[in-house]
Amino acid sequence: MQNFTEAQRQTHGCFVYQITAEANGADAIAVRSALNVGDEHRTDLCFYKDDLVSVDLIRPSRRSGSNNGPFLRLTDNSGWLFEKKYGGSMARRLPVEKGLWAFYVDKDISLQAHPKSRIARCADSDTTYLQMQLLHCDRRVVCPSTKIASYRVQGTVGWLSERNESGEILLIPESKVKFGLFAYGVAAGSSDISLYNQPSVGSNTQLPVSFGVGDIVACDVVRQSPYGPEMRELPIEKGLWTLTVVNSPAGIAMRRHPMDRTDIRTSVVFPPGDTVICDRRIKSSGQTSFYRVKGRDGWVFDLRDENRMMRLISSRSMVSEQATAANGHGWSIEYVRGMASAFELKEISLNETSRVISFTSSDESDRINVYYTTRTVGTAINHPSQGQTQMFRRDCTDEELREIMQNPRVHTGKGYKKRSRISANQGIGRYSYGADEDQYIDEEDEYRNKLIEYEKEEEKLGIKKLRALKVLKGIDDKRAKDAAEMQSKMDTRAEEFRQIKLQQIEAERQRQHRLADAERISRSTCSVCHQVFVNEHAKNQHYQAVHCFRCNHCYRDFNSSHALNQHKSATGHW
């Protein structure tokens, strides 16, 4: 057997190896069906230099003094690889970071068996994550050559990359996406902004609808973009407003967005004298205010070209939507539990009244209390010089929570300590003394009993883990369903906008046709008798034959100049 370091003795787990393939000038390594480097065990699957592979078991060579191995079992059970072949390096182990990361899927993506490979292998052919689906990941590895991070999806053995090698974003951090009700106005000096059926500015996703300066759009999901701001966010007031329709004989049609545009009207019309109750208000750059109708996804307005369309009867304003979203944004219980499970912490209590959830380390030496609504984290540790010490850290970020759970003794540069008193006669020794110091518990018996308790706890933890995975699968399935429904809704809206554009094009074509007909008739109509001819030439012939000899005094028409002269001589109309 080979000699291994203590870290390499932890053979089971989540490991990632980079293919180096330096032995004998090779540029690839073939997967073996057994723990052997011989060609008779080669399979058709190969990995190439700089590929990253996922491994769940490390086994040393079974031959004493062998310079082959250790052998690496691929997580998808497709076979074995090896670190060395005849002493030459074939793969090297990369550091894998534990934690909990939350991402939204930017584009439909399949779960991959390995972090980076030239040959794409799906971890599960049925697992595809849809756009804007929320995922949680518990492992991270960074490719040394591309600097692209890959993440293992929690509850699976598959991986996803944050972006592809061409730089296209695949995963969006949860902090870059927010849900709620938001209003945006097109910034002054900007050109018209088009509507897209995907969070992309590509021409293939553009819809036949655009917004100009002064227009306001309402949104329910906001994703931060790497591009410059083309629109400015507007404050939304929360409250209750009661309005009545006035000075509008046809009533007011509800709009999809807070704008007075005919192409965004809905089929809902409020007749004159009707009372409308609204729960949100947006003030435009002018004097017009837009109100969201309570219980509907539509908007009305109070002014049109300085003419009052609706009169405000009563109002009760509250805090703005942005202020409500900014205050009191804590963690969810599921997020804290997921973070703790990533570092194999044991949950020991949950107090929903105090909004605190507590965990302990595997050796029960440290305790972590997470006040999830206020983002306060308290740790109770046995300090080597200060004794029992408590540390409280307020307003922690997601990254600080991850650091504390990974190492409760980490220094974050914030918080305060509280040290408990220790009696002078308390000591540390081989035995644990009770009230009577002549009685003691033998250390071996104590730890054998603890081992039995730990095995029972491990079994219970396994059951809890299965339950947690079942719940998370249900949540993921629901999010996938919601993402599919959102996509269907977006496709329906895109088809509506396409039909509107086609109708506008057809109406413009008919208008141009009518104008052409009117111009043709005008050119073929006699200006004197207004008779219509088949073409302009016929009209000119008619005019030459009939209307060319006219008396300028009495406006009589004659068939020839001779007749006209006779008439002038007789009447003196020269």
C-alpha positions in Angstrom: 0.0 0.0 0.0 1.1 3.6 -0.6 1.7 6.1 2.2 -0.9 8.8 2.3 -1.2 12.1 4.2 -4.0 12.5 6.7 -6.0 14.5 4.2 -5.8 11.7 1.7 -7.1 9.2 4.2 -10.5 10.9 4.0 -11.3 8.8 0.9 -15.0 9.4 0.8 -16.4 12.9 0.0 -16.6 15.5 -2.8 -13.3 15.9 -4.7 -12.4 17.6 -8.0 -9.3 16.7 -10.0 -7.7 18.5 -13.0 -6.4 16.3 -15.7 -2.7 17.0 -16.3 -1.9 14.0 -18.5 1.9 14.7 -18.3 3.0 11.1 -18.3 4.6 9.9 -21.5 3.6 13.1 -23.3 -0.1 12.2 -23.3 -2.8 14.8 -23.8 -5.7 12.6 -22.5 -6.5 9.9 -20.0 -9.0 7.1 -20.6 -11.3 6.0 -17.9 -10.7 2.4 -16.6 -13.4 -0.1 -15.6 -11.2 -1.4 -12.7 -8.5 -0.2 -10.3 -5.8 -0.8 -12.9 -3.8 1.4 -15.4 -3.6 -1.4 -17.9 -5.0 -0.9 -21.4 -7.1 -4.0 -21.1 -9.4 -2.0 -18.7 -9.7 1.1 -20.9 -13.2 2.3 -21.7 -14.4 4.5 -24.6 -14.7 7.5 -22.3 -11.7 9.9 -22.3 -10.9 13.1 -20.5 -8.5 15.7 -21.9 -5.9 18.0 -20.5 -7.3 20.8 -18.2 -10.7 19.0 -17.9 -12.1 19.0 -14.3 -13.7 15.7 -13.1 -15.8 15.0 -10.0 -14.6 12.2 -7.7 -16.4 10.7 -4.7 -13.8 8.0 -3.6 -10.0 7.9 -3.5 -8.4 4.4 -3.3 -4.6 3.7 -3.0 -3.0 1.0 -5.1 -3.5 -2.6 -3.9 0.2 -3.4 -4.7 2.8 -2.5 -2.2 5.4 -0.1 -3.5 3.4 0.6 -6.7 4.0 4.0 -8.5 0.5 3.9 -9.9 -2.5 5.6 -8.4 -4.1 6.5 -6.1 -7.3 5.6 -8.1 -10.2 8.0 -8.3 -13.8 6.8 -8.7 -15.9 9.2 -10.8 -19.0 10.5 -9.1 -21.3 9.4 -11.9 -20.0 5.8 -11.5 -18.6 5.7 -15.1 -15.3 4.3 -14.0 -11.9 5.0 -12.5 -9.1 7.5 -13.1 -5.7 7.7 -11.4 -3.3 10.5 -10.2 -0.1 8.8 -11.4 0.8 6.2 -14.1 4.2 4.7 -13.8 5.2 7.6 -11.6 4.1 10.3 -14.1 1.4 12.8 -13.1 -2.0 12.3 -14.8 -4.2 14.4 -12.5 -4.0 16.8 -9.6 -6.4 17.6 -6.8 -8.0 21.0 -6.6 -9.3 22.7 -3.5 -13.1 22.5 -3.1 -14.8 25.2 -1.0 -17.8 24.4 1.2 -20.6 26.8 1.7 -24.1 27.7 0.4 -24.6 29.8 -2.7 -27.9 30.8 -4.2 -28.3 31.5 -8.0 -31.0 32.2 -10.5 -30.7 30.4 -13.8 -30.1 32.8 -16.6 -30.8 30.4 -19.4 -32.2 26.8 -19.5 -29.3 24.6 -18.5 -28.7 20.9 -17.8 -27.0 19.4 -14.8 -23.5 18.2 -15.7 -21.6 15.3 -14.2 -18.3 17.2 -14.0 -17.3 20.9 -13.5 -15.5 21.2 -16.9 -15.1 18.7 -19.6 -14.8 18.7 -23.4 -17.3 15.9 -23.5 -20.6 17.1 -21.9 -22.0 14.4 -19.7 -25.3 15.0 -17.9 -25.5 14.0 -14.3 -29.2 13.2 -14.8 -30.8 13.3 -18.2 -34.1 14.4 -16.6 -32.6 17.3 -14.7 -32.9 20.6 -16.6 -33.2 23.9 -14.8 -35.3 26.6 -16.4 -34.7 30.3 -16.7 -35.1 32.3 -13.4 -35.3 29.0 -11.4 -33.7 29.5 -8.0 -30.9 27.0 -7.1 -28.8 26.4 -4.0 -25.3 25.0 -4.3 -23.0 23.6 -1.5 -19.6 23.2 -3.2 -17.4 25.5 -5.4 -14.3 24.9 -7.4 -12.4 27.4 -9.7 -10.8 26.2 -12.9 -7.1 27.3 -12.8 -6.9 27.9 -16.6 -10.2 29.8 -17.2 -10.8 31.2 -13.7 -14.5 30.1 -14.1 -16.2 28.9 -10.9 -18.4 25.7 -11.0 -20.9 24.9 -8.3 -22.4 21.6 -7.1 -26.2 21.8 -6.8 -27.3 20.9 -3.3 -28.9 17.5 -3.0 -27.3 16.2 -6.2 -23.9 15.1 -7.5 -24.1 17.4 -10.6 -22.4 20.7 -11.4 -23.2 24.0 -13.1 -20.8 26.7 -14.2 -21.3 30.4 -13.5 -20.5 31.2 -17.2 -19.2 29.5 -20.3 -15.8 30.0 -21.8 -17.1 32.6 -24.2 -18.1 34.8 -21.2 -21.9 34.2 -21.5 -23.5 34.3 -18.0 -25.3 31.1 -17.0 -25.9 31.7 -13.2 -27.0 35.0 -11.6 -26.3 35.5 -7.8 -29.5 35.8 -5.8 -28.4 39.2 -4.6 -28.6 40.4 -8.3 -32.3 39.6 -8.6 -35.2 41.1 -6.6 -39.0 40.5 -6.7 -41.8 42.9 -5.9 -43.4 45.8 -7.6 -41.1 48.3 -9.3 -41.5 51.3 -11.7 -39.0 52.5 -14.2 -39.0 55.6 -16.5 -36.9 56.0 -19.6 -34.0 58.3 -18.8 -33.8 61.7 -20.5 -31.4 61.6 -23.5 -31.9 57.9 -24.1 -33.2 56.5 -27.4 -36.3 54.4 -27.6 -36.0 51.2 -25.5 -37.4 48.0 -27.0 -39.2 45.2 -25.1 -37.6 41.7 -25.1 -39.1 38.3 -24.3 -35.8 37.3 -22.5 -33.4 39.2 -20.2 -31.2 39.9 -23.2 -30.7 42.7 -25.7 -30.3 40.4 -28.7 -32.2 41.0 -31.9 -33.7 37.5 -31.8 -35.5 38.3 -28.5 -36.8 41.8 -29.4 -40.5 42.4 -29.5 -42.4 44.9 -31.7 -43.0 47.3 -28.7 -40.8 50.2 -27.6 -40.8 52.9 -24.9 -39.6 56.4 -25.2 -38.6 59.3 -22.9 -41.4 60.0 -20.4 -42.9 56.4 -20.5 -43.1 54.4 -17.3 -43.2 50.6 -17.1 -44.2 48.4 -14.1 -42.1 45.3 -13.3 -42.4 42.4 -10.9 -38.8 41.0 -11.3 -35.6 43.1 -11.6 -32.3 41.6 -12.6 -29.2 43.8 -12.4 -27.5 44.2 -15.8 -23.8 44.8 -16.6 -24.9 47.5 -19.1 -25.3 51.2 -18.3 -28.6 52.5 -17.0 -31.1 53.3 -19.7 -34.0 53.7 -17.3 -34.3 55.3 -13.8 -36.2 53.7 -11.0 -39.2 55.7 -9.7 -40.6 55.6 -6.2 -43.9 53.7 -5.6 -46.2 54.9 -2.9 -48.2 52.3 -0.9 -51.6 53.2 0.4 -55.3 53.4 -0.5 -56.7 55.9 -2.9 -60.4 56.2 -4.0 -61.1 57.9 -7.3 -64.1 58.5 -9.5 -64.2 58.9 -13.3 -65.1 62.4 -14.5 -65.0 64.4 -17.9 -64.7 61.2 -19.9 -67.9 60.2 -21.8 -66.4 56.9 -23.0 -64.9 56.1 -19.6 -61.3 55.2 -18.9 -59.6 51.9 -20.1 -57.2 50.3 -17.7 -53.5 50.2 -18.9 -51.0 47.4 -18.5 -48.4 49.9 -17.5 -48.5 53.4 -15.8 -48.7 55.2 -19.2 -51.5 56.9 -21.2 -50.9 54.9 -24.5 -53.6 53.3 -26.6 -51.5 50.2 -27.5 -51.3 49.1 -23.8 -55.0 49.4 -23.1 -56.8 46.4 -21.6 -60.4 45.3 -22.1 -61.4 46.6 -18.6 -63.1 50.0 -18.9 -64.4 52.1 -16.0 -67.5 54.1 -17.1 -68.2 57.7 -16.1 -69.1 58.1 -12.4 -67.6 54.7 -11.5 -65.5 54.5 -8.3 -62.1 52.9 -8.4 -60.0 51.8 -5.4 -56.2 51.7 -5.9 -53.3 50.5 -3.7 -50.2 52.0 -5.4 -49.3 55.4 -6.8 -46.6 56.7 -9.1 -46.0 60.3 -9.8 -44.7 61.1 -13.3 -42.3 63.9 -14.2 -45.3 66.0 -15.1 -48.5 66.6 -13.1 -50.1 63.2 -13.9 -50.3 60.5 -11.3 -50.8 56.8 -12.1 -52.7 54.5 -9.8 -52.7 50.7 -9.7 -56.2 49.3 -9.4 -56.5 47.1 -6.3 -56.8 43.4 -7.0 -55.7 43.9 -10.6 -52.5 44.2 -12.6 -53.6 47.4 -14.3 -53.2 51.2 -14.0 -55.4 54.3 -14.4 -54.4 58.0 -14.4 -55.9 61.3 -13.2 -54.9 63.8 -15.9 -54.6 63.8 -19.7 -53.2 66.9 -21.4 -54.1 68.9 -18.2 -57.7 67.7 -18.4 -58.9 65.9 -15.3 -60.0 62.4 -16.1 -60.4 61.1 -12.5 -61.1 63.0 -9.2 -59.5 61.9 -6.0 -62.1 61.3 -3.3 -60.0 60.0 -0.4 -56.3 58.9 0.2 -54.2 57.2 2.8 -50.5 57.0 2.0 -48.1 54.6 3.6 -44.3 53.9 3.2 -42.9 53.5 -0.3 -42.4 50.0 -1.8 -38.6 50.5 -1.9 -38.4 51.4 1.8 -40.5 48.4 2.7 -38.2 46.1 0.8 -35.0 47.6 2.2 -36.0 47.3 5.9 -35.9 44.1 7.8 -34.5 41.8 5.1 -33.3 38.8 7.0 -32.6 35.2 6.2 -35.1 32.4 5.7 -34.9 29.4 8.0 -34.4 27.2 4.9 -31.4 29.3 3.8 -29.8 29.1 7.3 -30.4 25.3 7.5 -28.9 24.8 4.1 -25.8 26.7 5.0 -25.4 24.7 8.2 -25.8 21.4 6.4 -23.1 22.4 4.0 -20.6 22.5 6.9 -22.2 19.4 8.6 -23.5 21.3 11.6 -26.2 19.7 13.8 -29.4 21.6 14.5 -30.2 21.5 18.2 -33.1 24.0 18.6 -35.5 26.3 16.8 -37.4 29.1 18.6 -39.8 30.7 16.2 -40.9 33.2 18.9 -37.4 34.5 19.5 -36.6 33.9 15.8 -33.4 32.0 16.6 -32.1 28.7 15.3 -29.1 27.0 17.0 -26.5 24.6 15.7 -23.5 22.8 17.2 -20.3 21.4 15.7 -19.7 17.7 15.2 -17.7 17.5 18.4 -20.2 19.7 20.3 -17.4 22.1 21.3 -18.9 25.2 19.6 -22.4 26.5 19.4 -23.8 28.9 16.8 -27.1 30.9 17.4 -28.5 32.6 14.3 -31.1 35.3 14.7 -32.4 35.0 11.2 -34.6 38.0 11.0 -32.0 40.5 12.2 -28.9 38.7 10.7 -27.3 38.5 14.1 -25.0 35.5 14.7 -23.8 34.5 18.2 -21.1 31.9 18.9 -20.3 30.2 22.2 -16.8 28.7 22.2 -14.3 27.4 24.7 -11.3 29.7 24.2 -7.9 28.2 25.2 -7.0 31.3 27.3 -10.2 33.1 27.9 -12.4 30.1 28.7 -16.1 30.0 27.8 -16.7 33.0 25.5 -19.6 34.3 23.5 -19.3 36.5 20.5 -22.2 38.4 18.8 -22.0 39.8 15.3 -24.8 42.0 14.0 -25.9 42.7 10.4 -23.9 39.9 9.0 -23.7 39.3 5.2 -24.2 36.0 3.5 -20.4 35.7 3.1 -19.9 36.4 6.9 -22.5 33.8 7.8 -20.7 31.3 5.6 -17.3 32.1 7.2 -18.7 31.8 10.8 -20.3 28.4 10.1 -17.1 27.2 8.5 -15.0 28.4 11.4 -16.9 29.8 14.5 -13.6 31.4 15.8 -13.1 33.5 12.6 -12.5 37.2 13.1 -14.9 39.3 11.0 -14.0 42.7 12.5 -17.4 43.3 14.1 -19.4 42.2 17.2 -18.7 42.1 20.9 -17.7 39.3 23.4 -19.2 38.0 26.6 -17.1 35.7 28.8 -18.7 33.4 31.3 -17.2 33.0 34.8 -15.4 29.8 35.6 -15.1 28.5 39.2 -11.6 28.3 40.6 -11.8 24.6 41.4 -12.9 23.6 37.9 -10.1 21.8 36.1 -9.4 19.8 33.0 -8.3 16.2 33.6 -8.8 12.6 32.7 -11.9 12.2 34.7 -15.2 14.0 34.9 -16.0 14.6 38.6 -19.5 14.7 40.1 -20.7 16.1 43.4 -18.8 13.4 45.3 -15.1 13.6 44.2 -14.5 9.9 45.3 -16.8 8.8 42.4 -15.7 9.2 38.8 -16.6 7.9 35.4 -13.9 6.0 33.5 -12.9 7.8 30.4 -13.1 4.6 28.2 -16.6 3.8 29.3 -17.7 7.4 28.9 -16.6 7.6 25.3 -17.9 4.1 24.4 -21.3 5.2 25.6 -21.0 8.4 23.6 -20.1 6.4 20.5 -23.4 4.5 20.8 -25.2 7.8 21.2 -23.5 9.2 18.2 -24.4 6.2 16.0 -28.0 6.7 17.0 -27.8 10.4 16.2 -26.2 9.6 12.9 -29.1 7.4 12.0 -31.6 10.1 12.9 -29.6 12.6 11.0 -29.7 10.4 7.9 -33.5 10.3 8.1 -33.7 14.0 8.5 -31.4 14.4 5.5 -33.7 12.3 3.4 -36.7 14.3 4.5 -34.8 17.5 3.7 -33.9 16.3 0.3 -37.5 15.3 -0.3 -38.7 18.8 0.7 -36.1 20.5 -1.4 -37.1 18.3 -4.4 -40.7 19.4 -4.0 -39.5 23.1 -3.8 -37.3 22.7 -6.9 -40.2 21.0 -8.8 -42.5 23.9 -7.8 -40.0 26.5 -8.9 -39.5 24.6 -12.2 -43.3 24.7 -12.7 -43.4 28.4 -11.9 -40.6 29.0 -14.3 -42.5 27.1 -17.0 -45.7 29.1 -16.3 -43.7 32.3 -16.5 -42.2 31.3 -19.8 -45.7 30.5 -21.1 -47.0 33.9 -20.0 -44.1 35.6 -21.7 -44.8 33.7 -24.9 -48.4 34.7 -24.8 -47.6 38.3 -24.3 -45.1 38.1 -27.1 -47.7 36.7 -29.4 -50.2 39.5 -28.4 -47.6 42.1 -29.2 -46.8 40.4 -32.5 -50.5 40.5 -33.5 -50.8 44.2 -32.5 -47.8 44.9 -34.8 -49.3 43.0 -37.7 -52.6 44.9 -37.3 -50.7 48.2 -37.3 -48.8 47.2 -40.4 -52.0 46.1 -42.2 -53.8 49.4 -41.2 -50.9 51.5 -42.5 -50.9 49.5 -45.8 -54.7 50.1 -46.3 -54.2 53.8 -45.5 -51.5 54.2 -48.1 -53.7 52.3 -50.6 -56.5 54.7 -50.0 -54.2 57.7 -50.4 -52.9 56.4 -53.7 -56.5 55.9 -55.0 -57.5 59.4 -53.9 -54.5 60.9 -55.7 -55.2 58.9 -58.9 -58.8 60.1 -58.9 -57.8 63.7 -58.3 -55.4 63.6 -61.3 -58.2 62.1 -63.5 -61.0 64.6 -62.6 -61.8 67.7 -64.7 -61.3 70.9 -62.7 -64.1 72.7 -64.5 -67.0 70.2 -64.7 -65.6 67.7 -62.2 -66.2 64.8 -64.5 -64.0 61.7 -63.7 -62.1 60.0 -66.5 -60.3 56.7 -66.7 -56.9 58.4 -66.7 -55.2 61.8 -66.8 -54.7 61.7 -70.6 -58.5 61.3 -71.2 -59.1 64.2 -68.8 -56.7 66.5 -70.8 -58.3 65.6 -74.1 -61.7 66.4 -72.6 -60.4 69.7 -71.4 -58.8 70.7 -74.7 -62.0 69.8 -76.6 -64.5 71.4 -74.2 -63.1 73.9 -71.9 -60.2 75.6 -73.7 -62.4 78.6 -75.3 -64.0 80.4 -72.4 -65.1 84.1 -72.1 -63.3 85.7 -69.1 -66.3 88.0 -68.5 -69.2 85.7 -68.6 -67.4 82.4 -68.4 -69.2 80.9 -71.4 -67.5 78.0 -73.2 -67.1 77.9 -77.0 -66.0 75.2 -79.3 -63.6 77.3 -81.3 -61.7 80.6 -81.1 -63.8 82.0 -84.0 -67.0 81.5 -82.1 -65.4 83.1 -79.0 -64.3 86.2 -81.0 -67.8 86.6 -82.5 -69.2 86.5 -79.0 -66.7 89.1 -77.8 -67.5 91.4 -80.7 -71.2 91.1 -80.1 -71.1 91.7 -76.4 -68.0 93.8 -76.0 -66.4 91.3 -73.6 -62.9 92.0 -74.8 
